[in-house]
Amino acid sequence: MDNGKPMKDYVFVEDVLIQKQSELMYWVKLCLDFNVRAKSSKKKKG
């Protein structure tokens, strides 16, 4: 997915990097570890 705009703190993982369950779990753990440190975004006023 590429809309031409950079997406901050977003990662796309190619399917060739995830051939085993353990490889998938590596990326899931990496994301969950990051979530603890991530700042929540400000809500937009409607």
Secondary structure by P-SEA (a helix, b strand, c coil): cccccccccbbbbcccccccaaaaaaaaaaaaaaaaaccccccccc
